[in-house]
Amino acid sequence: MSEELEKPINTKKIKEILSANDSARIRTWLSICARCGLCAESCFFYLANNRDPKTSPAYKFKNSLGEMYRRNGEVDREFLHRCYDMIWGECTTCKRCSMFCPFGIDIATMIATARAVCNSQGIVPEGLARTSVNYRETGNQMGMATEDFIDTCTWMEEETGEELHGLTIPIDKPGARYMYTVNAREPMYYPQDIAMAAKIFTVAEEDWTMPSFGWDCTNLAMFAGDRALAGQIVKHVYDKAIELGVQNILITECGHAYRSAKYEGPYFAGYQDGKPPVPVIHSVRLFYEYLRDGRIKIDPEKMIEEPVTYQDPCNVSRNGGLWEEGRALTRFLCKDFRDMSPNRDLNHCCGGGGGYIPMGPEFKKRRMISGQIKADQIKATGAKIVIVPCHNCFDQINDLNKECNLGVKVMSFKEIICETMIIPEKFQPRDEDDEVEGGEE
């Protein structure tokens, strides 16, 4: 670490970042904070760490970005490493604190700006740095080659087509109603997620496609503090949607991907009106509409009878506005729904967002400590199943399940819908005799 601290700091670059963000809004936020403590009580890091004042949101932004501005960017590497500990190790940019601030201070935005400063000096969690390299080289966080992605989709089409007659996974279909984008961990580690989505779209008789490039809707660069790369990543998705002439961009069960593509991504990509060039829809919303409108019907005999609770991902609910759709969808599928408290837009972050999961082993212990708030919420419901429409929440709650002996099963909406939906006769698997009689050979 001593050698690391001796590396020179590019204060010119730091001053450029601070100048570019030196808006009346940030200046007001930095000066108006009354240190009332309401943001502290809203923060799960503060609550899980014995109410240590140094983990309160106000302390973190005042002693990172606030200090950077106070010093006019004249900071040293030791200071930036102290910031690193706060802005990545003690914040997931979940934005819950802003809901309790009487002045509406957007602390997450200031933490993100402090991350950008640290990133400019090469001070960034190693796990996030690795994903940035992959994004630049391949367009996805896992570094997956286009051929491998297409091969995976073809494999899932062939395998799942045996279960559901007529199932296809179309690639680069022009003019489709939905261009379905996924978290790169799905084709890499959970290809069955793509297969489950294909089953749902088939039964709903949806007009959909997957892009051969721009299929990774995640944007970890925005959590790494690399705004330029974040813009490049989301532009891959937008450009492909425009090229194919699709009507909507559909986001898999992922939280931050939705926040990126719909809300922050347009600014990253240079759309000054803040609107994506193609409408962005989250899977939670579309799946809810399928069940609401009867395009997917649930077998009452297969509805889940065990007690179920629902995890509100920060970027699906609080920052995405879909908390009611998530609950309505849950009630379509489950007989005994038990809400966490607090819930909806006030629900606590799971502790795995903001880049925390891919930040790696260095942060695992902290994740488990701060995640105790979520574990306690789940325990209090008595639920045996936790529905989680977000990959980061999914992994974090699975880790908490083991760490805290929660005794729950973590499931996605796709998984439950596939287990409970009624398969119409025309999609039932057929043997060779059926195909001959139907004139399909």
N, C-alpha and C positions, 0 to 999 in steps of 0.2 A: 504493500500500500504506500510506503514511503516514496518509492520510485514513481508511482502513479501521481502522488501529490506534487511532485516536482515538475511534471509536464506543464509547459506554458499554457496560459489561457488566452484565447482570442477574444479580448474584450470588445474589439470592433464588431465582431459578429454578434456578441451578446447585446451590444447597444443597438444594432440594427433591428434585432428581434423586439427589444423593448420599445424602440421608437415606432415600429410597425403596429404595435398593439397599444400604444399610448393614447388611448381614447378617453373621452370625457367619462365614458361609462366606467372604465377600470379605475381611473383616478377618483371618481366618486365612491366607488366601492371601497377602495383602499382607505379613504378618509372618513367615510360615514359610519364604519363599524363601531358600535357602541359597547362592544364586549359584554353584551347582555347575557350570554351563555345559552341562549335558546338553540343555537346551532349545535352546541356541544351535546345537549341532551338528545338531539336527533341523530347523532352519529354513532353507528354501531362500533366503530373502533374505540371511541371514547367510553361507551358503555361496557365493552368487553375488556377494557384495560383499566379497570378500577377507577374510572373517571379521572384519569391522569390529564391535567389541563393541557399538557403538551400534545395530546391527541385530539384536541378540539379543533374543528374546522377553522375557526378564527385564528388560532395560534398558527396553524399550518400555512395559511395564505399570507398572514402578516410577516412570518419569519422566513418565507421563501420569496415569492414574487414581490411582496411589499419591501423586503430588504434589498432586493435587486434594484428596484426603482430608487430607494433611498440612497443607495450607493452609486446611482447612475451607471450601473453595469460594471463598476470597478470591483469585481469580486475575485476571490482566488479559488483554486480547485478544492481546498479543504471545505470552504463554505458550500460549494456546489455538491459535495458528497454528503454534507449534512442535509441539504435540500433533498437529495436523492432518497434519503431515508424517509423523509416525510411524504414527499409527493408521489412516490410509488409504494412505499412500505406501509403507509397509513391512510391511503385514500383510494377509492375505486371510482371517483368522479360520478357517483350515483345520483347526485343532485338532490338528495333528500333534505340536506341541511338548508338549501335555499327556500324550501317550502315553509320552514319555521322562522327564517330570518324576517324580522319586521320590516326591513328595508328591501327585501328581495335580492340580496347580494348573491350573484351567481359564482359561488366559490369554485365549482368544478371548472369553469372557464379560466379562472385565474390559476388553478393548479395545472391545467393543461398548458397554459402559457409558460409557467415555470418549468414544466417538463420539456418544452421546446428549447428553452435556454440550456438546460442540462444536456439534452440530446446534441445540441450544436457543438458541444465540447467533448462528445464521445462518452458522456456519462449517462448510461441507459442500461436497464436490466439486460443481461446477456440473452435471455430467451426472446425478448422482443427484438433485439438486434438481429438475431438469426432469422426471424420471420421477415424482417425488412429486406434482408438479402434475398430470400426466396421470392418475395413479391416482385423485386426488381428483375430477377432473372427469369421467372416463369409466370408471373401474374397471379400466383396464389401462395398462401402462407406456408403450405406444406412442400413446395417445390416439386409438385406433381407435373409430369410431362403431359402435354395435350393427348398424345397417343394413349397413355395409361388411363387418363380420365375417360376417353371414349371407349377403350377396352372394358373398363369397369362398368360403364353404362350398358354396353352390349351384353356383358356377362350377366348383369342383373336382369336385363330384358329376357334373355334366354331362360334363365333359371325361374324367374317369376312368371313368365308366360306359360309355364306348365301348370301353375296354380290358378291363373286367371285368363280365360280365353280372350284373345284379342288385345292383350296388353302389349304396348310398345313404349319405348323411351325415345321419342324423336329428338334428333340433334339438328340444330340450326334450321328449324322449320320456319319459313317466312310467314309473317302476318299472324302468328298465333296469338291467342287471347292473352296467354301468360308465358313469359320467359322465366322458368323456374331456376333460381340461383341457390347455391348451398354453401354451407360451411365446409372448408376443404377437408376437415376431419371426416366428413361423411364418405367421400369416395376413397379416402386413404385408409380409414380404420372401421367405418360403419357403413359399408355399401348397402346394407339392408335398409338403411334409412331412405336411400333413393328408391329402392324397390317398394317400400311401403308407400311412399308418395305416389309412385306410378300406379299402384293398386287403387289408391283413393281417386286419382285423376281419371282412371279408366272407368270405375263404377259411376263417377259423377259425369262421365262422358264429356270431359273437359278438352278444350282445344289448347294444347300446351306444347312447350318445347324446352330443351335444355341447350344452352349455348356451348360451342366447342371451346370458346375462350371468353373470359369475363364471367365464368360460372361461380367463382369464389366471391361471395358477397361480404365476407368479413373484411375488417379494416383495422387491423391492430396497429397500423402506423399512427392512427389518430391518438392511440393511448401511449405510443412511444414518443410522441412529441414531434413527429416528422410530418408537417402539414403538406409539404410538396409531394411526398410519396403518398399521403392519404388521398390527395386529389387525383393522382395518377391511378390509384387502385380503383376508386369509384368511377373514374372515367372509362375504365375498361368495361365495366358493366353497362354504363349509359351508352357508350359507343356501339356496343354489340346489339343492344336493344333497338337503337336507331337503325343500324344496318339491317337487322332482320325485319324491321317494321312491325314489331309486336305491340300489343295494346297496353300491356302492363308488365312491370317487373315484379315477380313474386319472390318473397324472401322466405327461406326455410325457417324452422323453429330456432331462431337465433335472435338475441336481443340487440346487441350492438350493431349487427349488420343492418337492422331496420333503422336504427338511429342514424347510422352513416348514410345509407342510401336515400332516405327520405328527408332527413332534417339537416344534417351537417354536411353531407357529401356535396350537395349543390354548390355550397360556398367553396369547399375545397377544390372543386372542379372548375370554378370560375363562373358559375351561373349566379349573376348578381341579384336576381330576383329571389334567390333562395328556394327555387322550385326545381325538382328533377325534370329532365326533358321528357321522361316517360313516367306515368303514374306508378307509385311503389305501393304494393300491398303485402301485408304480412300473412303468413299461413294461418295464424290464429283467426284472423278476420275471415279469410276465405273458407276455412273448415267450418266455422260457425255458420256462414251463409249456406254452405252445402246442407247442413243438418236442419237449419231453420227453414229452408225452402224445399226440403224433401228430396234433394238430389242424391243425398246419402241417407239411408234409413238404418236405424239401429235396432237390432233384435232385442226386444225387452228381456228375453231369457238370458242374454249374454251381458247385460248391463252389469257393471262392477257393483258388488254388494258390500265389499269391505269399506270401512271408512276411508275417505279420500280428502286430501287437502290440496290446495293449488298455490304454487309459487308464482308470485308476480315478478317477472324479471324487470329490473329497473327500466330497461330500454324498450320493453314491450308495454308495460303498464304506465309507470310514472312519466317516462319520457316519450311514450308512444301512444298513450290514450286508449289502450285496448283492455283495460281491466274488466269491464263488464262483459265483453265478448268472450274473454277467457273463462269467466264464471258460467256464462250461459252455455258454453260448449261443454264445460265440465258436467253441468247438470243434465245435459243430453245423454251423457255416457255413464253416469254414476248415480247410485241410489242414496248414498249417505255422504253428502258433501259437508265438510267442516272447515270453515274459513279460519285462517290464521288471524291473530290480532297483534298489531295493527295489520291492515290489509289494503288492497287496491293501490292507489298512488302513494299511500303512506307506508306501504310495506317496507321492511328493511331489506337492504341488499343482501344477497346470499353470502357475499364475501369473496366471490370469485371473479367479479367483473373488473372493468377498467384495465384489463391486461394482466390481472393477477394470476390466472391459471397458466398462461404461457410464460410468465416470468420465471417459472421453474422452482426447483428444490430450495433455492436460497430463501424463498418466501413461504414455503409450505407450513412451517411452524406458526408463523404469524397468521396465515390463512385459517388455520384450525382454531387459534385462540379467538380471533375476531369473529369467526363463523359461529361461535357459541351462541350468539344472539339468535341466529337463524335456527340453530339446533333446538334451542329452548322454545321457539315459536312452534316448530313442528311437533315437539313432544307434547305441548299443551293441547294440541288438537286431538290427540289420541289416534291420529290417522295411521293407516298401514300402507297407504300408497300416496306418493307425492307426485302430482302432475307438474312437469317442468318443461315449458316450451322455449328452452334456451340451452345451447350446448354448454356454456360456461357454468350456468346454474346447475345443469345436470351433473357435470363432473364435480363441482364443489359440494353439492348435497350428497352425492355418492361418497365422497371423501369424509364428509361429516357423519354420514351413516355408519361408517366403519370406526371413525375416531370416537364418536359419542354413543355408540351402540343404540342407534335410533330404532333399529328393527323395522325399517320401512323399505318399500320397493319404489324406485324412482322410474317414472315412465314419461314418455312423450305422448302428445296427442295422436301422432301418426300411428304409434304402436297400438293404442287403445282403440282407435277407430277401425284399424285393420282387424282387430280381434272381435269387434262387436258388430260391424256393419253387415247388413243383409246383402248377399251377392245375388243379383238377378240371374235368372236362368241363362240368359244369353251370354253371360260371362263365366258360367260354370265350366270347369275343365272338361275337355272332350277326348274320348279315346279315338283310335284310328277308324273304328267302324262308324262312329258318329260322323266323322269328317267325310267318309266315303258316301254315306247316305245323304249328307247335306250338300253333296256336289262340290266339296272344297278341295278335292285332290285333282 
